[in-house]
Amino acid sequence: MLPTATFRESRRSTRVPLKVVTAIESGADSRTCEGETIVVNLHGSLIATAIELSCGMRVSIHVYLTDKRAAARVVYIDPKNPLHCGIELDEPRNIWGVPLPPDDWEETAALEIGH
């Protein structure tokens, strides 16, 4: 088993369990569906959706709670539950409304945007 520090370093940013309602719009066919986050991080989220998405699909995420939007890409589909998918934001940021984000969110965002 890997030490906790090693495991933590393998993630780009800490995951935070958070349920927020989102709208997911597929650019390819202009479909919009409701979704709900399961866990979020600075780079994306695991989302439960109302319709099946496909890996590689470009999507736009709208978080109702914060009224923030972001471009993203579907990077994972749960083989046991195809309505659960992982999305990766084009630009790492806290669109989710996490009030006290983990320290590594700020550090990671600063490094990735060149600060």
TIPARO-420975 format. One record per residue: residue number from 1; residue in one letter; z negated, y, x negated of N, C-alpha, C in turn. Coordinates in steps of 0.1 Angstrom, whole numbers. Example, Ala and Ser with C-alpha at 12.3 -4.5 7.8 and 13.67 -1.06 7.14 Angstrom:
NUDO; pos; code; nz; ny; nx; caz; cay; cax; cz; cy; cx
NUDO; 1; a; -78; -57; -132; -78; -45; -123; -78; -33; -132 $
NUDO; 2; s; -71; -22; -128; -71; -11; -137; -79; 0; -129 $
This chain:
NUDO; pos; code; nz; ny; nx; caz; cay; cax; cz; cy; cx
NUDO; 1; m; 0; -12; -8; 0; 0; 0; 0; 12; -9 $
NUDO; 2; l; 8; 22; -5; 9; 35; -13; -4; 43; -11 $
NUDO; 3; p; -8; 50; -21; -19; 60; -19; -15; 71; -9 $
NUDO; 4; t; -25; 76; -3; -22; 87; 8; -14; 98; 2 $
NUDO; 5; a; -18; 103; -10; -11; 114; -16; 4; 111; -18 $
NUDO; 6; t; 7; 99; -23; 21; 96; -25; 29; 95; -12 $
NUDO; 7; f; 22; 90; -2; 29; 89; 12; 31; 103; 17 $
NUDO; 8; r; 21; 112; 16; 22; 125; 21; 34; 133; 14 $
NUDO; 9; e; 35; 131; 1; 46; 137; -7; 60; 133; -3 $
NUDO; 10; s; 61; 121; 3; 74; 116; 6; 79; 123; 19 $
NUDO; 11; r; 71; 129; 27; 75; 137; 38; 78; 151; 34 $
NUDO; 12; r; 88; 157; 40; 91; 171; 37; 81; 180; 42 $
NUDO; 13; s; 75; 177; 54; 64; 185; 60; 56; 177; 69 $
NUDO; 14; t; 44; 180; 71; 34; 173; 79; 39; 172; 93 $
NUDO; 15; r; 37; 160; 99; 40; 158; 113; 28; 162; 122 $
NUDO; 16; v; 31; 168; 133; 20; 173; 142; 23; 167; 156 $
NUDO; 17; p; 14; 159; 162; 17; 155; 176; 16; 167; 185 $
NUDO; 18; l; 27; 169; 193; 27; 181; 202; 38; 178; 213 $
NUDO; 19; k; 33; 180; 225; 43; 179; 236; 46; 192; 241 $
NUDO; 20; v; 59; 196; 240; 65; 208; 246; 78; 205; 252 $
NUDO; 21; v; 81; 211; 263; 93; 209; 270; 104; 216; 264 $
NUDO; 22; t; 116; 210; 262; 127; 216; 256; 140; 214; 265 $
NUDO; 23; a; 150; 222; 262; 163; 220; 267; 172; 216; 255 $
NUDO; 24; i; 180; 206; 257; 188; 201; 246; 203; 202; 251 $
NUDO; 25; e; 211; 210; 243; 225; 212; 247; 234; 206; 236 $
NUDO; 26; s; 243; 198; 241; 252; 192; 231; 264; 201; 231 $
NUDO; 27; g; 268; 205; 219; 279; 214; 217; 293; 207; 220 $
NUDO; 28; a; 294; 195; 218; 306; 187; 219; 311; 187; 234 $
NUDO; 29; d; 302; 184; 243; 306; 183; 257; 298; 192; 266 $
NUDO; 30; s; 291; 201; 261; 283; 211; 268; 274; 205; 279 $
NUDO; 31; r; 269; 193; 275; 258; 187; 284; 245; 193; 281 $
NUDO; 32; t; 237; 196; 291; 223; 201; 289; 214; 191; 295 $
NUDO; 33; c; 203; 188; 288; 192; 179; 294; 179; 184; 290 $
NUDO; 34; e; 169; 180; 298; 155; 183; 295; 150; 173; 285 $
NUDO; 35; g; 141; 177; 277; 134; 168; 267; 120; 172; 265 $
NUDO; 36; e; 113; 164; 258; 99; 167; 255; 96; 162; 241 $
NUDO; 37; t; 90; 170; 233; 87; 166; 219; 75; 156; 219 $
NUDO; 38; i; 75; 147; 210; 65; 137; 208; 57; 141; 196 $
NUDO; 39; v; 64; 143; 184; 58; 148; 172; 68; 159; 167 $
NUDO; 40; v; 62; 169; 160; 71; 179; 154; 67; 181; 140 $
NUDO; 41; n; 77; 187; 132; 73; 192; 119; 83; 204; 116 $
NUDO; 42; l; 81; 209; 105; 89; 221; 101; 104; 218; 101 $
NUDO; 43; h; 108; 206; 99; 122; 202; 98; 128; 196; 110 $
NUDO; 44; g; 120; 193; 120; 126; 187; 132; 116; 181; 142 $
NUDO; 45; s; 120; 171; 149; 111; 165; 159; 116; 152; 164 $
NUDO; 46; l; 106; 144; 169; 110; 132; 176; 109; 136; 191 $
NUDO; 47; i; 120; 135; 198; 121; 140; 212; 124; 129; 222 $
NUDO; 48; a; 117; 129; 233; 121; 120; 244; 131; 128; 253 $
NUDO; 49; t; 143; 123; 255; 153; 130; 263; 156; 123; 276 $
NUDO; 50; a; 163; 131; 285; 166; 125; 298; 179; 118; 298 $
NUDO; 51; i; 187; 120; 287; 200; 113; 286; 201; 108; 271 $
NUDO; 52; e; 209; 98; 269; 211; 92; 256; 220; 102; 248 $
NUDO; 53; l; 215; 104; 235; 223; 112; 226; 228; 102; 215 $
NUDO; 54; s; 237; 107; 207; 242; 98; 196; 239; 104; 183 $
NUDO; 55; c; 237; 95; 173; 234; 99; 159; 246; 107; 154 $
NUDO; 56; g; 242; 118; 147; 252; 127; 141; 256; 138; 151 $
NUDO; 57; m; 252; 137; 164; 256; 147; 173; 249; 161; 170 $
NUDO; 58; r; 257; 171; 171; 252; 185; 169; 246; 189; 183 $
NUDO; 59; v; 234; 195; 182; 227; 199; 194; 221; 213; 192 $
NUDO; 60; s; 218; 220; 203; 210; 232; 203; 197; 230; 210 $
NUDO; 61; i; 186; 233; 204; 173; 231; 210; 167; 244; 215 $
NUDO; 62; h; 162; 244; 228; 156; 256; 233; 142; 252; 237 $
NUDO; 63; v; 132; 258; 230; 118; 255; 233; 113; 265; 243 $
NUDO; 64; y; 110; 261; 255; 106; 270; 266; 93; 278; 263 $
NUDO; 65; l; 83; 271; 257; 70; 277; 254; 72; 289; 245 $
NUDO; 66; t; 80; 289; 235; 82; 300; 226; 94; 308; 228 $
NUDO; 67; d; 103; 303; 237; 116; 309; 239; 125; 310; 226 $
NUDO; 68; k; 122; 300; 217; 130; 300; 205; 141; 289; 206 $
NUDO; 69; r; 152; 292; 199; 163; 283; 199; 167; 279; 184 $
NUDO; 70; a; 172; 268; 182; 176; 264; 169; 188; 253; 170 $
NUDO; 71; a; 197; 254; 160; 207; 244; 159; 201; 232; 151 $
NUDO; 72; a; 206; 220; 155; 200; 208; 150; 211; 197; 150 $
NUDO; 73; r; 207; 186; 144; 216; 174; 144; 207; 162; 147 $
NUDO; 74; v; 212; 153; 155; 205; 140; 158; 206; 131; 146 $
NUDO; 75; v; 195; 127; 141; 195; 119; 128; 190; 105; 130 $
NUDO; 76; y; 184; 103; 142; 178; 89; 145; 177; 87; 159 $
NUDO; 77; i; 181; 74; 163; 179; 70; 177; 170; 57; 176 $
NUDO; 78; d; 160; 57; 184; 151; 46; 184; 158; 34; 190 $
NUDO; 79; p; 159; 23; 182; 167; 11; 188; 160; 5; 200 $
NUDO; 80; k; 147; 6; 201; 139; 0; 212; 139; 9; 224 $
NUDO; 81; n; 141; 22; 222; 141; 32; 233; 152; 43; 230 $
NUDO; 82; p; 164; 41; 234; 175; 50; 231; 173; 64; 236 $
NUDO; 83; l; 163; 66; 245; 160; 80; 249; 150; 87; 240 $
NUDO; 84; h; 146; 81; 229; 138; 87; 219; 147; 90; 207 $
NUDO; 85; c; 148; 102; 203; 156; 105; 191; 150; 115; 182 $
NUDO; 86; g; 154; 114; 169; 149; 123; 159; 159; 133; 157 $
NUDO; 87; i; 155; 146; 156; 164; 157; 154; 160; 164; 141 $
NUDO; 88; e; 170; 169; 134; 167; 177; 122; 173; 191; 124 $
NUDO; 89; l; 164; 201; 122; 168; 215; 124; 177; 219; 112 $
NUDO; 90; d; 187; 227; 115; 195; 232; 104; 187; 241; 94 $
NUDO; 91; e; 177; 248; 99; 169; 256; 91; 154; 253; 94 $
NUDO; 92; p; 146; 249; 84; 132; 245; 87; 124; 257; 92 $
NUDO; 93; r; 118; 256; 104; 110; 267; 109; 102; 261; 121 $
NUDO; 94; n; 91; 269; 124; 82; 265; 134; 87; 271; 148 $
NUDO; 95; i; 97; 264; 154; 101; 269; 167; 93; 263; 178 $
NUDO; 96; w; 84; 254; 174; 76; 246; 184; 64; 253; 190 $
NUDO; 97; g; 59; 264; 183; 47; 271; 188; 34; 264; 183 $
NUDO; 98; v; 35; 257; 172; 22; 252; 166; 14; 264; 161 $
NUDO; 99; p; 2; 266; 168; -5; 278; 165; -11; 279; 151 $
NUDO; 100; l; -16; 267; 146; -21; 267; 132; -14; 256; 124 $
NUDO; 101; p; -2; 260; 119; 6; 250; 112; 0; 245; 99 $
NUDO; 102; p; 2; 233; 95; -3; 228; 83; 2; 237; 71 $
NUDO; 103; d; -6; 237; 60; -3; 246; 49; 10; 243; 43 $
NUDO; 104; d; 14; 230; 43; 27; 227; 36; 39; 232; 44 $
NUDO; 105; w; 38; 236; 57; 49; 242; 64; 53; 255; 58 $
NUDO; 106; e; 43; 263; 55; 46; 276; 49; 52; 275; 35 $
NUDO; 107; e; 46; 266; 27; 51; 263; 13; 65; 258; 13 $
NUDO; 108; t; 67; 248; 22; 81; 242; 22; 91; 252; 27 $
NUDO; 109; a; 88; 259; 37; 98; 269; 42; 101; 279; 32 $
NUDO; 110; a; 91; 284; 24; 94; 294; 14; 103; 288; 3 $
NUDO; 111; l; 100; 275; -1; 108; 269; -12; 123; 267; -7 $
NUDO; 112; e; 124; 263; 5; 138; 260; 10; 147; 272; 13 $
NUDO; 113; i; 140; 283; 15; 148; 295; 18; 149; 304; 5 $
NUDO; 114; g; 143; 299; -6; 145; 305; -19; 135; 317; -21 $
NUDO; 115; h; 123; 316; -15; 113; 326; -18; 104; 322; -30 $
